[in-house]
Amino acid sequence: MKSRFLLLLSACAAVGTLGASEKVRFTAPAEDSLKGWERESFPIGNGWFGVNVFGIPTNERLQVSDNAVVTSTVRDGRPNTTDAFEIRLRSAAVAANAYSRELDLGTGVVTVRYSADGVDYVRECFASYPDKVLAVRWTASKKGALAFELVGEAPFLHPFGDKGMKGPVGRTAEAGGDGATIDVLQRLERFGLLWDAQMRVLTDGRCVRTTEGTLEVSGATEATVICAFGSNYVLSPRVFAAPDAKKLDPIDPRPDVRRRLDAAIAKGFAALRRDHVKDFSGLMGRVALDIPDKGEQRFFQ
């Protein structure tokens, strides 16, 4: 995360701005690619998981990373080590204008704004340490104008027992849930890891399940997506001393993930945001960074 933060500051000096308001701003979304993830997406995190926010108006990508998810799978010529989960917010293709996205370094909140067909849309996103959840709030300026699909995707799926790969790279996923909740449980061949993601939608519109891993929202003016993650990895001496087959506890992470999700839903978005900002700004407010404005600078070719 430290290297990603330094990279973000470099990118900011290249094509964005960082001023007294402590906000990194861009006028275009990150490219939906490895290059976009590495150079353009906004990284947020809470010590439990990290999220890269791409800011794409009609196909938002929230790439979740977790240090517990370690594989040897190679994609695009690079090893995948911590890519745990992909969240998509998909809506109908429109010509978005007046676009902007920003990361507030003082609050840890990412905000995406754009207009389409006479409607102004705003998305806020943050990773809360106090409540250990990812929260996304999406609003429209016109009543009933918001419609999208929430999709949870497990990346790098691969069958167990593939002897042609270097190391155990098996990875499977099963999607389920109930009501307005998606539950995706992944099983990793390496160490016997179980990793769970649960997502729930709160909206003034209509929310229906179209597949096991997809929820469809329509006729909404606002919608809040709360996500919680967890695994059977517990930091203890056995993680370092036990044989690989016995490093992790044989527990089902889903009940604990569900408890945190339920607690966050009961608390509500406004209180989640308030407590997150208080916690985050209390740390970030200890140091001030001034980057003099010397005109446009290019760090990447």
N, C-alpha and C positions, 0 to 999 in steps of 0.2 A: 504493500500500500504506500510506503514511503516513496519508492521509485515512481509510482503512478502519480503521486502528488507533485513531485518535482517535474515530471513530464507535463502535467497539466499547467504548471506555472510557465514552462517554456512555451507551450502552445498558446497560452494566454498572451504572452509577450509578442508572439508571432501574429496572431490574427484576432485577438480579443482585447479586452481592457480590464485592468485591475486598478482601482483607484481608492479613494478614501472610504467609499461605501463597501469595500471588501467584496466585490462581486465580479465574477468572471462572466463575460457576456459574449455570445455569438449570434450571428444573424442567419445561421443555417444549421440544420440538424447534422449530427454525426453520420458519416457514411455507414450503411449497414454491412460491415465487412470487418475482417481482422484489422485492416488499417484504420478503419473508423473507431473500432474499440480501443486500439492502442494510442491513437493520436488525437482523437476528437471527442470521445464520450466523456461524460462527467463521472468521476468516481466518488461514491459515498460509502460509508460503512459505519459499524458500531462496535467493532472488536469481536463480534460473533459471526458476522458475515459481511461481505462487500457487495455492492451493486454498481454496475456501470450503466448510466442512463444515456440513451442515444438521442432522445428528444425528437423522434420522428413523428410528425403529426398524425398520420393515418395507419401507421404500423409500428407503434412504439415498441422498443426493445429494452428490456431490463434484464441484464445478464448478471446472474447471482453467482458469487464465488464463495467457497468455504474451504478452509484449510484441511478439514477432515476428508474432503473428496480428493484423493490422490490416485491417479492412474498413469499408465504409460502409453495411453493412446496417442497416436500422432495424427494431427490434422493440419492441412495446409503447410506441411513441412516442419511443424513445430510441436513440441510435446504439450499435451493438455494435462495440467496438474490440478487446478482447483476450480474449473468451470463446473458448477454444480447444477445449475438450472437456468432455463430461459423463460421469461414471462413476456407475452405479447399482448398489446392492446390494439386490436385491429378494427378499423372503421372503413367506411366507403371512401374510395379514392376521390379527393377533391383538390382543387387548385388553392393551396394555402398561401396566404399573403400576410404582410405585416408580421412576419415571423421573428421571434426572438427566444433565446433560452439563456438562462443564467444559473450559476452556482454561487450562492451566498456563502462565502467562507466564514462568516461570523455566526451563521445559524445551521449550516449543513443542509440547507433546503435547495433543491433544484426546482426551478419554475420554467415552464414552457408556455409561450403565448403565441397564438396565431388566429387569423380570421379566415373564414370560408363561407361563401354564399350568404354574406351579411350577418354571420354569427361569430362572436368572439369566444374563443375557447382558452381555458387556462388549466394547466396541470401542475400540481405541486407534488413533490416526492421527497421523502427523507427516510433514513434508517435510524430508528430509535434505539439508543442504548438502555434507557430505563425500562422500556417495555419489550425490548428485543424483537421488534417487528419492523417490517417495511410497510410504509403507508403511502398511498397515492390517492390524491383527490382531483377529480376532473369535473369542470363546470362549463356550462354553456350560457351565453347571455340571452338566448331565446328559449322559452319554455318548451320542453319536449324535444329539443333539437339534438340531444346527445344519444348516439347509438354506437355500440362497439361490441366486439367479442373479447373476452378475457381467456387467454389460452396459456396453459402451463405445459412446457416441453422439456423432457429430459434429454440432454445432448449425449452424443458419442455412445449410443447403444451398441452393444456387441455381445455375441453369445459367449457363455462360459466355456472354459476348456479348450480354447483355441491354441493349439500347440505351435502354430505358425507365428505367433506374436511373441515379442520379448517381454516376458512377465505376464502376470494375470491381469487381463484387461476387460474381462467380462463385465457387462453392465446391463441390467434390465430395469424396467419400470412398469408399474401398474397404477392406473388412474381410477379414482372413485370419488366418493364424497356424498353429500346429501344437501338438499335444498340449494342455497346459494353458496355452497362451499365446494371447492375442488381440493382433492387430496391425491398427491402423487408420491408414491413410495418407490425409491430406487434401491436396488441391491447391487453392490459392487463385489466382484470376485476377490479383489485384493482386500485382505484383512476381514472379509465378511461384513463390510460396512453396510448399514441401513441408513438411508438419508431420506427425510420426509419433508415435503413442502405442502402447506395448506393455505388456501386463498379464499377469501370471502368478499362478496360484493354487498354494499349497502347503497340503495338508490331510491329516488322518488319515482323512478320509472319501472318498467317491467323487466324482470330478470328470470331467464329460463335456462335450463341445461339442454344443450344440443348434442353434446357427446360427454363421455366420462371426464375429459380434460378441458372442456370448454363451457363457458357461461356466456349467454348473449343478453346484452342490455339494450333496451329500446325505449323511446319516448321519455327520456330522462332529461332533467335539467342539471342534475348533479349526481355523481357516483363516487363512492369511496371504496378502494380496494385495500384490504389489510392482508398481509402475508406473514406467515411464521414458518420457521425452518428448524430442523433438529435432527440429531443422529444418535446412534448408539456408541459414539466416541465419547469417552469420559476421561479427562486428563488425570492419570494416576500412575504410580510406579509400574503397573503391569503393561502400560503402553510401551515402555522402553525395555522392560526385562523379559516379558513373556514371549513365547514363540508366536509367529505371525498368526497362526490359527486361533490363538487365545488372547490376542491383544485387546479385543473389544468385548464389551458386555453383551450377552445375548438378550437384549431388551428390545422391546418395540417402542420406537420413539414417538409414535403417533399420539398416544394419550397426553404426553407432556406438551407436544406442539399444539394440540387442540386446546389445552388449558390456557396456554399463552394467547392463542388466537381469540378465544372466548373472552378473556380478561380485557384484551385490547379493544374488542368490539364493544364491550360494556362501557368502557371508559370513554369512547367516542373520539372522533378525529381531532376536535379542537383541543381536548385535554392531552391527547397524545402529542400533538404539535407543540403545545405550551411546555410540557415537561421535557420534550426533546430539545427545544431551543434553549431552555434554561440550562440543561445539562451541557449541551454542546458549546454554547457561547461562554459558559463559565470556564471552559478550557481554552477555547480559541481567543478569548479576550485578553489572555495573559501576554500575548506577543503581537506587535504591530510590524507589518512588512511594507516598505515603500519602494515601488519600482518606478523610477523617474521615466517620464514620457519623452522618449527620444525618437518618436516617429515609428513608422512601421519597421519591424525587424523580422527576418525569416530564419527560423531555426531548422526547418525541414525542407528538403528539396523534392 
